[in-house]
């Protein structure tokens, strides 16, 4: 066994110095470690507090948003209720005053004769004027109610109210009611257009254009958005062209039967046309034609429209909505084989007569 030598007296100061140094190093290290731990803990606490505050702010912001939405809905509901109550009050007033006028001997309508028992003319006139004023007040209240429905986006409710005001063109506020009726189609059509929902926008505009063909900026919509124009306006043959008049026909995609933009193909089989997904080889829908069959098909560049040429005596060009399979219109052309293709901007459809060096221009034409 090894026996350590006892330190001599002269080594004690050196040993004490080393011990003191070691103690100081340990003390400093311990203090640094505690400080670092405290700092890490503080940073963790601060980060947690920041996350808590951020979450609290998010929750508070969401609560404020929900409260604002609820307040807006409550305000709209309040406006609707007030408008409905106003209609009820004015309707009662009209019933009362019209009844009093009838009792006084005034006719119910200008083309009717007076009642069998008449009060003095002055009383009759006053009662009749009061009834006419109440009638105007009622129509005003109904107009306000329809306006409130419009602002709330309740299009069908607005139209139901407005129908009460559109019976007679010479009635008070007829033109104002007609404008609001147009707005009940214009506003949702605008929203559908902004969302690229061509079918929905077209369905609304077809109704609107029967009443007001040039309403607001609808004509500009049809000029700027060919997919919408083909679905809304009547399709007609509007002119002719010779092959030499068009530069580089091949760049238009003559006879194209595929839509690279959407991965679709239009296949002619046994005289019918089938829209097929190229990647999955799945038949999406079949476009029915007569037994004579189809000779040519062509997609528009965006793949939302398809033109087909039917083999009838007078060749018939059909235009189809690809997504729904709905036929949008047709045009009768001269006899002979035709190839069809859309212009690059989608505004025109060319129907080229093969071996005749000429063809027809087809496009949607807005009436009115």
Residue pairs with C-beta under 8 A, 6 or more apart in sequence:
7 15
76 148
76 151
76 152
79 148
79 151
79 152
80 145
80 148
80 149
80 152
83 141
83 144
83 145
83 148
84 145
86 141
86 144
86 145
87 138
87 141
87 142
87 145
89 141
90 134
90 137
90 138
90 140
90 141
91 138
91 141
93 134
93 137
93 138
94 131
94 134
94 135
94 137
94 138
96 134
97 127
97 130
97 131
97 133
97 134
98 108
98 131
98 134
98 135
100 127
100 130
100 131
101 108
101 124
101 127
101 128
101 130
101 131
102 108
102 115
103 115
103 127
104 115
104 118
104 119
104 123
104 124
104 127
104 128
105 114
105 115
105 117
105 118
105 119
105 124
106 114
106 115
106 124
106 125
106 127
106 128
106 131
107 113
107 114
107 115
107 128
114 124
118 124
135 172
136 172
136 173
139 165
139 171
139 172
139 173
139 177
140 173
142 161
142 162
142 164
142 165
143 165
143 173
143 176
143 177
143 180
145 161
146 158
146 161
146 162
146 165
146 177
146 180
147 158
147 180
149 155
149 157
149 158
149 161
150 158
150 180
150 183
150 184
150 187
153 187
155 184
155 185
155 187
155 188
158 180
158 181
158 184
159 181
159 184
162 177
162 180
162 181
162 184
165 171
165 173
165 174
165 177
166 174
166 177
166 178
166 181
168 174
178 211
178 212
181 211
182 208
182 211
182 212
182 215
185 204
185 205
185 207
185 208
186 204
186 208
186 215
186 216
186 218
188 200
188 204
189 200
189 201
189 204
189 205
189 208
190 201
192 198
192 200
192 201
192 204
193 201
193 221
193 225
193 228
198 225
198 227
198 228
198 231
198 304
198 321
199 231
199 321
199 323
199 324
199 326
201 228
202 228
202 231
202 232
205 218
205 221
205 228
205 232
206 232
208 215
208 218
209 215
209 218
209 232
209 366
209 367
209 368
213 219
213 366
213 367
213 368
214 368
219 366
221 228
222 228
222 229
222 232
222 233
222 364
222 366
223 229
226 300
226 345
226 346
226 347
227 300
227 302
227 304
227 305
227 346
229 347
229 364
229 366
230 300
230 305
230 319
230 328
230 329
230 346
230 364
231 321
231 328
232 364
232 366
233 364
233 365
233 366
233 367
234 329
234 364
234 365
234 366
234 367
235 319
235 328
235 329
235 330
235 331
235 362
235 363
235 364
235 365
236 331
236 362
236 363
236 364
236 365
237 331
237 333
237 360
237 361
237 362
238 361
238 362
238 363
238 365
239 360
239 361
240 358
240 359
240 360
240 361
241 350
241 358
241 359
241 360
241 361
242 357
242 358
243 249
243 352
243 357
243 358
243 359
244 357
246 252
246 350
249 341
249 352
251 344
252 341
252 342
252 343
252 344
252 350
253 298
253 301
253 341
253 342
254 298
254 339
254 341
254 352
255 296
255 297
255 298
255 339
255 340
255 341
256 298
256 299
256 341
257 265
257 266
257 267
257 268
257 297
257 298
257 299
258 264
258 265
258 266
258 278
258 299
259 265
259 299
259 303
259 322
260 303
261 301
261 302
261 303
262 302
262 303
262 304
262 322
263 277
263 278
263 279
264 275
264 276
264 277
264 278
264 284
264 299
264 303
264 322
265 275
265 276
265 278
266 273
266 274
266 275
266 276
266 297
266 299
266 306
266 308
267 273
267 274
267 276
268 293
268 294
268 295
268 297
270 293
271 289
271 290
271 291
271 292
271 293
271 294
271 311
272 286
272 287
272 288
272 289
272 293
272 294
273 286
273 287
273 289
273 294
273 297
273 306
273 308
274 283
274 284
274 285
274 286
274 287
275 283
275 284
275 285
275 286
275 287
275 306
275 322
275 325
276 282
276 283
276 284
277 284
285 325
286 325
287 306
287 308
287 318
287 320
287 325
287 327
289 308
289 310
289 318
290 310
290 312
292 310
292 311
292 312
293 310
293 311
294 308
294 309
294 310
294 311
295 309
295 310
295 311
295 315
295 337
295 338
296 308
296 309
296 337
296 338
296 339
296 340
297 306
297 307
297 308
297 309
297 340
298 306
298 307
298 339
298 340
298 341
298 342
298 349
299 305
299 306
299 322
299 342
300 306
300 307
300 342
300 346
301 342
301 344
301 346
302 346
303 322
304 321
304 322
304 323
305 319
305 320
305 321
305 322
305 328
305 342
305 346
306 319
306 320
306 322
307 317
307 318
307 319
307 320
307 340
307 342
307 349
308 317
308 318
308 320
308 340
309 315
309 316
309 317
309 318
309 338
309 339
309 340
309 351
310 316
310 317
310 318
313 335
314 332
314 333
314 334
314 335
315 332
315 333
315 334
315 335
315 336
315 337
315 338
315 351
316 330
316 331
316 332
316 333
317 330
317 331
317 333
317 338
317 340
317 349
317 351
317 362
318 327
318 329
318 330
319 327
319 328
319 329
319 330
319 349
320 326
320 327
320 328
321 327
321 328
329 364
331 351
331 360
331 362
333 351
333 360
334 353
334 360
336 353
336 354
336 356
337 353
337 354
337 355
338 351
338 352
338 353
338 354
338 359
339 351
339 352
339 354
340 349
340 350
340 351
340 352
341 349
341 350
341 352
342 348
342 349
342 350
343 349
343 350
347 363
348 361
348 362
348 363
349 361
349 362
349 363
350 359
350 360
350 361
350 362
351 359
351 360
351 361
351 362
352 358
352 359
353 359
353 360
